[in-house]
Amino acid sequence: MSDISKATRTVLSKYATFTGRATRPEFWWWALAVFGINIVAQIIDGVLVAPMLGFTAFQAEAGQPISILVMLALFLPNIAVAARRLHDIGRSGWWLLIAFIPLIGVLVLIYFYVQPSDQGSNEYGAPEPLT
């Protein structure tokens, strides 16, 4: 469990830092943490917020203000850690734009994200261990 907390602290300490490198474990632990945070936000919206707004729990039309706020708060760190992950394999952060190609773009990005890190320094700097 300490790996996920280390990754979360590292990514949040570099909230909107698009320079440098992010290791594969840092990226995937962050992705798992964001997934968990989103689940918790959805549950809070469905159980607490929706009834206060007059909707039944988990009704699709119910506004999900907590989830939307969480999504907005984590938008920049998600993009930043993805760009740093691409830097770690020697690719430019501009490769993130390939996600706009339906299905193929996302699959290409997942392929890039699972690649092992470049050993030693590359044009984006020295490897940054998860501390």
ROMAR-720734 format. One record per atom (N, C-alpha, C): residue number from 1; atom name; y, x, z. Coordinates in steps of 0.05 Angstrom, whole numbers. Atoms other than C-alpha are relative to their C-alpha. Example, Ala and Ser with C-alpha at 12.3 -4.5 7.8 and 13.67 -1.06 7.14 Angstrom:
BEGIN
<site marlo="1" lumba="N" Y="-24" X="18" Z="0"/>
<site marlo="1" lumba="CA" Y="-90" X="246" Z="156"/>
<site marlo="1" lumba="C" Y="24" X="18" Z="0"/>
<site marlo="2" lumba="N" Y="-24" X="-16" Z="-1"/>
<site marlo="2" lumba="CA" Y="-21" X="273" Z="143"/>
<site marlo="2" lumba="C" Y="22" X="-15" Z="14"/>
This chain:
BEGIN
<site marlo="1" lumba="N" Y="-24" X="16" Z="0"/>
<site marlo="1" lumba="CA" Y="0" X="0" Z="0"/>
<site marlo="1" lumba="C" Y="25" X="17" Z="0"/>
<site marlo="2" lumba="N" Y="-24" X="-17" Z="-1"/>
<site marlo="2" lumba="CA" Y="46" X="59" Z="9"/>
<site marlo="2" lumba="C" Y="9" X="7" Z="-28"/>
<site marlo="3" lumba="N" Y="-8" X="-6" Z="27"/>
<site marlo="3" lumba="CA" Y="45" X="73" Z="-66"/>
<site marlo="3" lumba="C" Y="18" X="-21" Z="-12"/>
<site marlo="4" lumba="N" Y="-17" X="22" Z="10"/>
<site marlo="4" lumba="CA" Y="74" X="5" Z="-82"/>
<site marlo="4" lumba="C" Y="28" X="1" Z="13"/>
<site marlo="5" lumba="N" Y="-26" X="-2" Z="-13"/>
<site marlo="5" lumba="CA" Y="129" X="14" Z="-30"/>
<site marlo="5" lumba="C" Y="16" X="24" Z="-10"/>
<site marlo="6" lumba="N" Y="-14" X="-24" Z="11"/>
<site marlo="6" lumba="CA" Y="145" X="84" Z="-56"/>
<site marlo="6" lumba="C" Y="11" X="-6" Z="-27"/>
<site marlo="7" lumba="N" Y="-9" X="7" Z="27"/>
<site marlo="7" lumba="CA" Y="149" X="59" Z="-127"/>
<site marlo="7" lumba="C" Y="24" X="-19" Z="1"/>
<site marlo="8" lumba="N" Y="-22" X="20" Z="-2"/>
<site marlo="8" lumba="CA" Y="193" X="0" Z="-107"/>
<site marlo="8" lumba="C" Y="25" X="13" Z="10"/>
<site marlo="9" lumba="N" Y="-24" X="-14" Z="-10"/>
<site marlo="9" lumba="CA" Y="240" X="44" Z="-67"/>
<site marlo="9" lumba="C" Y="12" X="18" Z="-21"/>
<site marlo="10" lumba="N" Y="-10" X="-18" Z="21"/>
<site marlo="10" lumba="CA" Y="244" X="94" Z="-124"/>
<site marlo="10" lumba="C" Y="15" X="-15" Z="-22"/>
<site marlo="11" lumba="N" Y="-12" X="16" Z="22"/>
<site marlo="11" lumba="CA" Y="259" X="42" Z="-177"/>
<site marlo="11" lumba="C" Y="26" X="-12" Z="10"/>
<site marlo="12" lumba="N" Y="-24" X="12" Z="-10"/>
<site marlo="12" lumba="CA" Y="310" X="6" Z="-133"/>
<site marlo="12" lumba="C" Y="22" X="20" Z="6"/>
<site marlo="13" lumba="N" Y="-20" X="-21" Z="-5"/>
<site marlo="13" lumba="CA" Y="344" X="72" Z="-115"/>
<site marlo="13" lumba="C" Y="13" X="9" Z="-26"/>
<site marlo="14" lumba="N" Y="-10" X="-7" Z="27"/>
<site marlo="14" lumba="CA" Y="353" X="83" Z="-190"/>
<site marlo="14" lumba="C" Y="5" X="-27" Z="-15"/>
<site marlo="15" lumba="N" Y="-3" X="28" Z="9"/>
<site marlo="15" lumba="CA" Y="375" X="10" Z="-201"/>
<site marlo="15" lumba="C" Y="6" X="-2" Z="-29"/>
<site marlo="16" lumba="N" Y="-8" X="2" Z="28"/>
<site marlo="16" lumba="CA" Y="408" X="20" Z="-268"/>
<site marlo="16" lumba="C" Y="2" X="28" Z="-13"/>
<site marlo="17" lumba="N" Y="1" X="-27" Z="10"/>
<site marlo="17" lumba="CA" Y="391" X="93" Z="-283"/>
<site marlo="17" lumba="C" Y="-19" X="1" Z="-24"/>
<site marlo="18" lumba="N" Y="16" X="0" Z="24"/>
<site marlo="18" lumba="CA" Y="367" X="99" Z="-354"/>
<site marlo="18" lumba="C" Y="-8" X="29" Z="-9"/>
<site marlo="19" lumba="N" Y="7" X="-27" Z="7"/>
<site marlo="19" lumba="CA" Y="361" X="175" Z="-354"/>
<site marlo="19" lumba="C" Y="-22" X="10" Z="18"/>
<site marlo="20" lumba="N" Y="23" X="-11" Z="-15"/>
<site marlo="20" lumba="CA" Y="302" X="216" Z="-329"/>
<site marlo="20" lumba="C" Y="-26" X="-13" Z="-9"/>
<site marlo="21" lumba="N" Y="27" X="8" Z="7"/>
<site marlo="21" lumba="CA" Y="229" X="199" Z="-328"/>
<site marlo="21" lumba="C" Y="-12" X="-17" Z="23"/>
<site marlo="22" lumba="N" Y="15" X="16" Z="-20"/>
<site marlo="22" lumba="CA" Y="184" X="148" Z="-292"/>
<site marlo="22" lumba="C" Y="-30" X="4" Z="-6"/>
<site marlo="23" lumba="N" Y="28" X="-4" Z="4"/>
<site marlo="23" lumba="CA" Y="111" X="164" Z="-282"/>
<site marlo="23" lumba="C" Y="-15" X="-26" Z="-5"/>
<site marlo="24" lumba="N" Y="16" X="24" Z="5"/>
<site marlo="24" lumba="CA" Y="56" X="116" Z="-302"/>
<site marlo="24" lumba="C" Y="-5" X="-15" Z="26"/>
<site marlo="25" lumba="N" Y="4" X="16" Z="-25"/>
<site marlo="25" lumba="CA" Y="39" X="98" Z="-229"/>
<site marlo="25" lumba="C" Y="25" X="-14" Z="9"/>
<site marlo="26" lumba="N" Y="-25" X="12" Z="-9"/>
<site marlo="26" lumba="CA" Y="112" X="86" Z="-213"/>
<site marlo="26" lumba="C" Y="6" X="-26" Z="-16"/>
<site marlo="27" lumba="N" Y="-5" X="23" Z="17"/>
<site marlo="27" lumba="CA" Y="119" X="38" Z="-272"/>
<site marlo="27" lumba="C" Y="-19" X="-23" Z="6"/>
<site marlo="28" lumba="N" Y="19" X="22" Z="-4"/>
<site marlo="28" lumba="CA" Y="55" X="-1" Z="-259"/>
<site marlo="28" lumba="C" Y="1" X="-11" Z="28"/>
<site marlo="29" lumba="N" Y="-3" X="11" Z="-27"/>
<site marlo="29" lumba="CA" Y="65" X="-6" Z="-184"/>
<site marlo="29" lumba="C" Y="25" X="-17" Z="2"/>
<site marlo="30" lumba="N" Y="-24" X="17" Z="1"/>
<site marlo="30" lumba="CA" Y="135" X="-32" Z="-198"/>
<site marlo="30" lumba="C" Y="-7" X="-27" Z="-13"/>
<site marlo="31" lumba="N" Y="7" X="25" Z="14"/>
<site marlo="31" lumba="CA" Y="106" X="-83" Z="-247"/>
<site marlo="31" lumba="C" Y="-16" X="-18" Z="19"/>
<site marlo="32" lumba="N" Y="15" X="16" Z="-19"/>
<site marlo="32" lumba="CA" Y="57" X="-106" Z="-194"/>
<site marlo="32" lumba="C" Y="18" X="-12" Z="22"/>
<site marlo="33" lumba="N" Y="-19" X="10" Z="-20"/>
<site marlo="33" lumba="CA" Y="113" X="-112" Z="-142"/>
<site marlo="33" lumba="C" Y="17" X="-23" Z="-11"/>
<site marlo="34" lumba="N" Y="-16" X="21" Z="13"/>
<site marlo="34" lumba="CA" Y="156" X="-153" Z="-190"/>
<site marlo="34" lumba="C" Y="-17" X="-25" Z="-3"/>
<site marlo="35" lumba="N" Y="18" X="23" Z="4"/>
<site marlo="35" lumba="CA" Y="97" X="-198" Z="-205"/>
<site marlo="35" lumba="C" Y="-3" X="-15" Z="27"/>
<site marlo="36" lumba="N" Y="2" X="12" Z="-26"/>
<site marlo="36" lumba="CA" Y="87" X="-210" Z="-130"/>
<site marlo="36" lumba="C" Y="25" X="-14" Z="9"/>
<site marlo="37" lumba="N" Y="-26" X="11" Z="-7"/>
<site marlo="37" lumba="CA" Y="161" X="-222" Z="-118"/>
<site marlo="37" lumba="C" Y="4" X="-26" Z="-15"/>
<site marlo="38" lumba="N" Y="-4" X="24" Z="15"/>
<site marlo="38" lumba="CA" Y="162" X="-273" Z="-174"/>
<site marlo="38" lumba="C" Y="-18" X="-23" Z="10"/>
<site marlo="39" lumba="N" Y="18" X="21" Z="-12"/>
<site marlo="39" lumba="CA" Y="102" X="-310" Z="-145"/>
<site marlo="39" lumba="C" Y="12" X="-12" Z="25"/>
<site marlo="40" lumba="N" Y="-12" X="9" Z="-25"/>
<site marlo="40" lumba="CA" Y="135" X="-314" Z="-77"/>
<site marlo="40" lumba="C" Y="25" X="-17" Z="-6"/>
<site marlo="41" lumba="N" Y="-23" X="15" Z="7"/>
<site marlo="41" lumba="CA" Y="200" X="-338" Z="-109"/>
<site marlo="41" lumba="C" Y="-7" X="-28" Z="-11"/>
<site marlo="42" lumba="N" Y="9" X="25" Z="11"/>
<site marlo="42" lumba="CA" Y="163" X="-392" Z="-148"/>
<site marlo="42" lumba="C" Y="-10" X="-19" Z="22"/>
<site marlo="43" lumba="N" Y="10" X="16" Z="-22"/>
<site marlo="43" lumba="CA" Y="128" X="-416" Z="-85"/>
<site marlo="43" lumba="C" Y="23" X="-11" Z="17"/>
<site marlo="44" lumba="N" Y="-23" X="9" Z="-16"/>
<site marlo="44" lumba="CA" Y="194" X="-419" Z="-46"/>
<site marlo="44" lumba="C" Y="15" X="-22" Z="-16"/>
<site marlo="45" lumba="N" Y="-14" X="21" Z="16"/>
<site marlo="45" lumba="CA" Y="226" X="-458" Z="-104"/>
<site marlo="45" lumba="C" Y="-16" X="-26" Z="1"/>
<site marlo="46" lumba="N" Y="16" X="24" Z="2"/>
<site marlo="46" lumba="CA" Y="167" X="-506" Z="-108"/>
<site marlo="46" lumba="C" Y="-3" X="-15" Z="26"/>
<site marlo="47" lumba="N" Y="5" X="13" Z="-26"/>
<site marlo="47" lumba="CA" Y="157" X="-519" Z="-34"/>
<site marlo="47" lumba="C" Y="25" X="-7" Z="15"/>
<site marlo="48" lumba="N" Y="-24" X="5" Z="-16"/>
<site marlo="48" lumba="CA" Y="226" X="-514" Z="-4"/>
<site marlo="48" lumba="C" Y="24" X="-11" Z="-17"/>
<site marlo="49" lumba="N" Y="-24" X="7" Z="14"/>
<site marlo="49" lumba="CA" Y="280" X="-518" Z="-57"/>
<site marlo="49" lumba="C" Y="-3" X="-27" Z="-16"/>
<site marlo="50" lumba="N" Y="4" X="24" Z="16"/>
<site marlo="50" lumba="CA" Y="251" X="-572" Z="-103"/>
<site marlo="50" lumba="C" Y="2" X="-25" Z="17"/>
<site marlo="51" lumba="N" Y="-3" X="24" Z="-16"/>
<site marlo="51" lumba="CA" Y="243" X="-623" Z="-47"/>
<site marlo="51" lumba="C" Y="29" X="-5" Z="10"/>
<site marlo="52" lumba="N" Y="-28" X="4" Z="-9"/>
<site marlo="52" lumba="CA" Y="314" X="-610" Z="-23"/>
<site marlo="52" lumba="C" Y="17" X="-10" Z="-23"/>
<site marlo="53" lumba="N" Y="-15" X="10" Z="23"/>
<site marlo="53" lumba="CA" Y="338" X="-625" Z="-94"/>
<site marlo="53" lumba="C" Y="-10" X="-27" Z="-9"/>
<site marlo="54" lumba="N" Y="9" X="27" Z="6"/>
<site marlo="54" lumba="CA" Y="299" X="-690" Z="-95"/>
<site marlo="54" lumba="C" Y="-24" X="0" Z="-20"/>
<site marlo="55" lumba="N" Y="23" X="-2" Z="18"/>
<site marlo="55" lumba="CA" Y="240" X="-666" Z="-138"/>
<site marlo="55" lumba="C" Y="-26" X="2" Z="17"/>
<site marlo="56" lumba="N" Y="26" X="-5" Z="-14"/>
<site marlo="56" lumba="CA" Y="166" X="-667" Z="-118"/>
<site marlo="56" lumba="C" Y="-6" X="30" Z="-4"/>
<site marlo="57" lumba="N" Y="6" X="-29" Z="1"/>
<site marlo="57" lumba="CA" Y="137" X="-598" Z="-106"/>
<site marlo="57" lumba="C" Y="-12" X="8" Z="-27"/>
<site marlo="58" lumba="N" Y="9" X="-12" Z="25"/>
<site marlo="58" lumba="CA" Y="126" X="-556" Z="-168"/>
<site marlo="58" lumba="C" Y="3" X="-18" Z="-25"/>
<site marlo="59" lumba="N" Y="-7" X="17" Z="23"/>
<site marlo="59" lumba="CA" Y="155" X="-609" Z="-215"/>
<site marlo="59" lumba="C" Y="14" X="18" Z="-20"/>
<site marlo="60" lumba="N" Y="-11" X="-18" Z="21"/>
<site marlo="60" lumba="CA" Y="172" X="-575" Z="-281"/>
<site marlo="60" lumba="C" Y="30" X="-3" Z="-4"/>
<site marlo="61" lumba="N" Y="-28" X="4" Z="5"/>
<site marlo="61" lumba="CA" Y="241" X="-606" Z="-286"/>
<site marlo="61" lumba="C" Y="17" X="11" Z="23"/>
<site marlo="62" lumba="N" Y="-15" X="-10" Z="-24"/>
<site marlo="62" lumba="CA" Y="260" X="-579" Z="-217"/>
<site marlo="62" lumba="C" Y="14" X="26" Z="-7"/>
<site marlo="63" lumba="N" Y="-13" X="-25" Z="3"/>
<site marlo="63" lumba="CA" Y="312" X="-526" Z="-220"/>
<site marlo="63" lumba="C" Y="-13" X="21" Z="18"/>
<site marlo="64" lumba="N" Y="13" X="-21" Z="-15"/>
<site marlo="64" lumba="CA" Y="286" X="-460" Z="-196"/>
<site marlo="64" lumba="C" Y="21" X="22" Z="6"/>
<site marlo="65" lumba="N" Y="-22" X="-19" Z="-4"/>
<site marlo="65" lumba="CA" Y="348" X="-425" Z="-169"/>
<site marlo="65" lumba="C" Y="-8" X="26" Z="12"/>
<site marlo="66" lumba="N" Y="9" X="-25" Z="-12"/>
<site marlo="66" lumba="CA" Y="312" X="-374" Z="-126"/>
<site marlo="66" lumba="C" Y="-13" X="18" Z="-21"/>
<site marlo="67" lumba="N" Y="13" X="-16" Z="21"/>
<site marlo="67" lumba="CA" Y="268" X="-352" Z="-184"/>
<site marlo="67" lumba="C" Y="20" X="11" Z="-21"/>
<site marlo="68" lumba="N" Y="-20" X="-9" Z="19"/>
<site marlo="68" lumba="CA" Y="327" X="-348" Z="-231"/>
<site marlo="68" lumba="C" Y="17" X="23" Z="12"/>
<site marlo="69" lumba="N" Y="-15" X="-21" Z="-13"/>
<site marlo="69" lumba="CA" Y="367" X="-306" Z="-181"/>
<site marlo="69" lumba="C" Y="-17" X="26" Z="2"/>
<site marlo="70" lumba="N" Y="18" X="-24" Z="-2"/>
<site marlo="70" lumba="CA" Y="307" X="-259" Z="-170"/>
<site marlo="70" lumba="C" Y="-2" X="13" Z="-28"/>
<site marlo="71" lumba="N" Y="3" X="-10" Z="28"/>
<site marlo="71" lumba="CA" Y="298" X="-253" Z="-246"/>
<site marlo="71" lumba="C" Y="26" X="15" Z="-8"/>
<site marlo="72" lumba="N" Y="-25" X="-13" Z="7"/>
<site marlo="72" lumba="CA" Y="372" X="-236" Z="-255"/>
<site marlo="72" lumba="C" Y="4" X="26" Z="16"/>
<site marlo="73" lumba="N" Y="-3" X="-24" Z="-17"/>
<site marlo="73" lumba="CA" Y="372" X="-186" Z="-197"/>
<site marlo="73" lumba="C" Y="-19" X="23" Z="-9"/>
<site marlo="74" lumba="N" Y="19" X="-21" Z="8"/>
<site marlo="74" lumba="CA" Y="311" X="-149" Z="-225"/>
<site marlo="74" lumba="C" Y="1" X="7" Z="-29"/>
<site marlo="75" lumba="N" Y="-2" X="-5" Z="29"/>
<site marlo="75" lumba="CA" Y="332" X="-150" Z="-298"/>
<site marlo="75" lumba="C" Y="6" X="29" Z="-6"/>
<site marlo="76" lumba="N" Y="-7" X="-28" Z="6"/>
<site marlo="76" lumba="CA" Y="367" X="-82" Z="-299"/>
<site marlo="76" lumba="C" Y="-20" X="20" Z="10"/>
<site marlo="77" lumba="N" Y="21" X="-19" Z="-8"/>
<site marlo="77" lumba="CA" Y="315" X="-45" Z="-257"/>
<site marlo="77" lumba="C" Y="-24" X="-1" Z="-18"/>
<site marlo="78" lumba="N" Y="23" X="2" Z="17"/>
<site marlo="78" lumba="CA" Y="260" X="-72" Z="-302"/>
<site marlo="78" lumba="C" Y="5" X="15" Z="-27"/>
<site marlo="79" lumba="N" Y="-7" X="-14" Z="25"/>
<site marlo="79" lumba="CA" Y="295" X="-47" Z="-365"/>
<site marlo="79" lumba="C" Y="2" X="30" Z="5"/>
<site marlo="80" lumba="N" Y="-4" X="-28" Z="-5"/>
<site marlo="80" lumba="CA" Y="314" X="19" Z="-333"/>
<site marlo="80" lumba="C" Y="-27" X="15" Z="5"/>
<site marlo="81" lumba="N" Y="26" X="-14" Z="-5"/>
<site marlo="81" lumba="CA" Y="243" X="36" Z="-308"/>
<site marlo="81" lumba="C" Y="-16" X="0" Z="-26"/>
<site marlo="82" lumba="N" Y="14" X="0" Z="25"/>
<site marlo="82" lumba="CA" Y="215" X="16" Z="-376"/>
<site marlo="82" lumba="C" Y="11" X="22" Z="-18"/>
<site marlo="83" lumba="N" Y="-12" X="-22" Z="16"/>
<site marlo="83" lumba="CA" Y="264" X="63" Z="-411"/>
<site marlo="83" lumba="C" Y="-9" X="27" Z="10"/>
<site marlo="84" lumba="N" Y="8" X="-26" Z="-12"/>
<site marlo="84" lumba="CA" Y="247" X="119" Z="-362"/>
<site marlo="84" lumba="C" Y="-30" X="5" Z="-5"/>
<site marlo="85" lumba="N" Y="29" X="-3" Z="6"/>
<site marlo="85" lumba="CA" Y="172" X="106" Z="-374"/>
<site marlo="85" lumba="C" Y="-3" X="10" Z="-29"/>
<site marlo="86" lumba="N" Y="1" X="-9" Z="28"/>
<site marlo="86" lumba="CA" Y="183" X="114" Z="-449"/>
<site marlo="86" lumba="C" Y="10" X="29" Z="-2"/>
<site marlo="87" lumba="N" Y="-8" X="-28" Z="-1"/>
<site marlo="87" lumba="CA" Y="221" X="179" Z="-434"/>
<site marlo="87" lumba="C" Y="-22" X="18" Z="9"/>
<site marlo="88" lumba="N" Y="22" X="-16" Z="-12"/>
<site marlo="88" lumba="CA" Y="161" X="203" Z="-395"/>
<site marlo="88" lumba="C" Y="-21" X="7" Z="-21"/>
<site marlo="89" lumba="N" Y="19" X="-6" Z="21"/>
<site marlo="89" lumba="CA" Y="118" X="200" Z="-458"/>
<site marlo="89" lumba="C" Y="14" X="12" Z="-25"/>
<site marlo="90" lumba="N" Y="-15" X="-13" Z="21"/>
<site marlo="90" lumba="CA" Y="173" X="232" Z="-501"/>
<site marlo="90" lumba="C" Y="12" X="-19" Z="-21"/>
<site marlo="91" lumba="N" Y="-12" X="19" Z="18"/>
<site marlo="91" lumba="CA" Y="200" X="169" Z="-533"/>
<site marlo="91" lumba="C" Y="27" X="-9" Z="10"/>
<site marlo="92" lumba="N" Y="-27" X="10" Z="-7"/>
<site marlo="92" lumba="CA" Y="271" X="141" Z="-534"/>
<site marlo="92" lumba="C" Y="-3" X="-27" Z="13"/>
<site marlo="93" lumba="N" Y="-1" X="27" Z="-12"/>
<site marlo="93" lumba="CA" Y="288" X="81" Z="-492"/>
<site marlo="93" lumba="C" Y="6" X="-22" Z="-20"/>
<site marlo="94" lumba="N" Y="-5" X="20" Z="21"/>
<site marlo="94" lumba="CA" Y="310" X="47" Z="-556"/>
<site marlo="94" lumba="C" Y="-25" X="-13" Z="-10"/>
<site marlo="95" lumba="N" Y="25" X="12" Z="8"/>
<site marlo="95" lumba="CA" Y="237" X="34" Z="-569"/>
<site marlo="95" lumba="C" Y="-5" X="-27" Z="14"/>
<site marlo="96" lumba="N" Y="2" X="26" Z="-14"/>
<site marlo="96" lumba="CA" Y="245" X="-25" Z="-520"/>
<site marlo="96" lumba="C" Y="8" X="-23" Z="-19"/>
<site marlo="97" lumba="N" Y="-8" X="21" Z="18"/>
<site marlo="97" lumba="CA" Y="277" X="-63" Z="-577"/>
<site marlo="97" lumba="C" Y="-22" X="-10" Z="-18"/>
<site marlo="98" lumba="N" Y="23" X="9" Z="15"/>
<site marlo="98" lumba="CA" Y="210" X="-67" Z="-611"/>
<site marlo="98" lumba="C" Y="-12" X="-26" Z="12"/>
<site marlo="99" lumba="N" Y="10" X="25" Z="-13"/>
<site marlo="99" lumba="CA" Y="194" X="-123" Z="-562"/>
<site marlo="99" lumba="C" Y="10" X="-25" Z="-14"/>
<site marlo="100" lumba="N" Y="-10" X="23" Z="15"/>
<site marlo="100" lumba="CA" Y="235" X="-169" Z="-606"/>
<site marlo="100" lumba="C" Y="-17" X="-8" Z="-24"/>
<site marlo="101" lumba="N" Y="20" X="7" Z="21"/>
<site marlo="101" lumba="CA" Y="179" X="-167" Z="-658"/>
<site marlo="101" lumba="C" Y="-22" X="-16" Z="14"/>
<site marlo="102" lumba="N" Y="20" X="17" Z="-15"/>
<site marlo="102" lumba="CA" Y="134" X="-225" Z="-636"/>
<site marlo="102" lumba="C" Y="-28" X="13" Z="0"/>
<site marlo="103" lumba="N" Y="27" X="-8" Z="-6"/>
<site marlo="103" lumba="CA" Y="67" X="-205" Z="-607"/>
<site marlo="103" lumba="C" Y="-4" X="30" Z="-5"/>
<site marlo="104" lumba="N" Y="5" X="-28" Z="6"/>
<site marlo="104" lumba="CA" Y="62" X="-138" Z="-642"/>
<site marlo="104" lumba="C" Y="17" X="19" Z="17"/>
<site marlo="105" lumba="N" Y="-18" X="-17" Z="-16"/>
<site marlo="105" lumba="CA" Y="123" X="-109" Z="-606"/>
<site marlo="105" lumba="C" Y="-9" X="3" Z="28"/>
<site marlo="106" lumba="N" Y="9" X="-1" Z="-28"/>
<site marlo="106" lumba="CA" Y="97" X="-126" Z="-537"/>
<site marlo="106" lumba="C" Y="-26" X="17" Z="2"/>
<site marlo="107" lumba="N" Y="25" X="-16" Z="0"/>
<site marlo="107" lumba="CA" Y="28" X="-97" Z="-554"/>
<site marlo="107" lumba="C" Y="6" X="29" Z="-4"/>
<site marlo="108" lumba="N" Y="-8" X="-29" Z="4"/>
<site marlo="108" lumba="CA" Y="60" X="-32" Z="-579"/>
<site marlo="108" lumba="C" Y="11" X="11" Z="26"/>
<site marlo="109" lumba="N" Y="-11" X="-9" Z="-25"/>
<site marlo="109" lumba="CA" Y="100" X="-27" Z="-515"/>
<site marlo="109" lumba="C" Y="-21" X="4" Z="22"/>
<site marlo="110" lumba="N" Y="21" X="-3" Z="-20"/>
<site marlo="110" lumba="CA" Y="39" X="-38" Z="-471"/>
<site marlo="110" lumba="C" Y="-16" X="25" Z="-6"/>
<site marlo="111" lumba="N" Y="14" X="-24" Z="8"/>
<site marlo="111" lumba="CA" Y="3" X="16" Z="-511"/>
<site marlo="111" lumba="C" Y="16" X="25" Z="9"/>
<site marlo="112" lumba="N" Y="-16" X="-22" Z="-9"/>
<site marlo="112" lumba="CA" Y="62" X="63" Z="-497"/>
<site marlo="112" lumba="C" Y="-1" X="3" Z="30"/>
<site marlo="113" lumba="N" Y="-1" X="-1" Z="-30"/>
<site marlo="113" lumba="CA" Y="64" X="45" Z="-423"/>
<site marlo="113" lumba="C" Y="-26" X="12" Z="12"/>
<site marlo="114" lumba="N" Y="25" X="-10" Z="-12"/>
<site marlo="114" lumba="CA" Y="-10" X="63" Z="-412"/>
<site marlo="114" lumba="C" Y="-6" X="29" Z="-8"/>
<site marlo="115" lumba="N" Y="5" X="-28" Z="9"/>
<site marlo="115" lumba="CA" Y="-4" X="132" Z="-446"/>
<site marlo="115" lumba="C" Y="5" X="19" Z="24"/>
<site marlo="116" lumba="N" Y="-5" X="-20" Z="-21"/>
<site marlo="116" lumba="CA" Y="-9" X="193" Z="-400"/>
<site marlo="116" lumba="C" Y="27" X="13" Z="-4"/>
<site marlo="117" lumba="N" Y="-26" X="-13" Z="0"/>
<site marlo="117" lumba="CA" Y="55" X="229" Z="-382"/>
<site marlo="117" lumba="C" Y="-2" X="26" Z="-16"/>
<site marlo="118" lumba="N" Y="-2" X="-27" Z="12"/>
<site marlo="118" lumba="CA" Y="78" X="290" Z="-421"/>
<site marlo="118" lumba="C" Y="-2" X="21" Z="22"/>
<site marlo="119" lumba="N" Y="2" X="-21" Z="-20"/>
<site marlo="119" lumba="CA" Y="58" X="352" Z="-383"/>
<site marlo="119" lumba="C" Y="24" X="18" Z="-4"/>
<site marlo="120" lumba="N" Y="-23" X="-18" Z="1"/>
<site marlo="120" lumba="CA" Y="117" X="396" Z="-366"/>
<site marlo="120" lumba="C" Y="25" X="-16" Z="-8"/>
<site marlo="121" lumba="N" Y="-25" X="12" Z="8"/>
<site marlo="121" lumba="CA" Y="188" X="384" Z="-388"/>
<site marlo="121" lumba="C" Y="0" X="-10" Z="-29"/>
<site marlo="122" lumba="N" Y="-5" X="9" Z="28"/>
<site marlo="122" lumba="CA" Y="208" X="345" Z="-450"/>
<site marlo="122" lumba="C" Y="30" X="-3" Z="-3"/>
<site marlo="123" lumba="N" Y="-29" X="2" Z="4"/>
<site marlo="123" lumba="CA" Y="276" X="328" Z="-479"/>
<site marlo="123" lumba="C" Y="14" X="-18" Z="20"/>
<site marlo="124" lumba="N" Y="-12" X="18" Z="-20"/>
<site marlo="124" lumba="CA" Y="287" X="277" Z="-423"/>
<site marlo="124" lumba="C" Y="-1" X="12" Z="28"/>
<site marlo="125" lumba="N" Y="0" X="-13" Z="-26"/>
<site marlo="125" lumba="CA" Y="277" X="326" Z="-366"/>
<site marlo="125" lumba="C" Y="-28" X="8" Z="9"/>
<site marlo="126" lumba="N" Y="25" X="-7" Z="-12"/>
<site marlo="126" lumba="CA" Y="223" X="351" Z="-320"/>
<site marlo="126" lumba="C" Y="-13" X="-24" Z="12"/>
<site marlo="127" lumba="N" Y="14" X="23" Z="-12"/>
<site marlo="127" lumba="CA" Y="169" X="305" Z="-293"/>
<site marlo="127" lumba="C" Y="10" X="-5" Z="28"/>
<site marlo="128" lumba="N" Y="-9" X="7" Z="-27"/>
<site marlo="128" lumba="CA" Y="190" X="267" Z="-231"/>
<site marlo="128" lumba="C" Y="-23" X="-12" Z="15"/>
<site marlo="129" lumba="N" Y="22" X="11" Z="-15"/>
<site marlo="129" lumba="CA" Y="134" X="259" Z="-181"/>
<site marlo="129" lumba="C" Y="9" X="-24" Z="16"/>
<site marlo="130" lumba="N" Y="-5" X="23" Z="-17"/>
<site marlo="130" lumba="CA" Y="129" X="194" Z="-143"/>
<site marlo="130" lumba="C" Y="1" X="9" Z="29"/>
<site marlo="131" lumba="N" Y="-2" X="-10" Z="-27"/>
<site marlo="131" lumba="CA" Y="156" X="214" Z="-75"/>
<site marlo="131" lumba="C" Y="6" X="-21" Z="20"/>
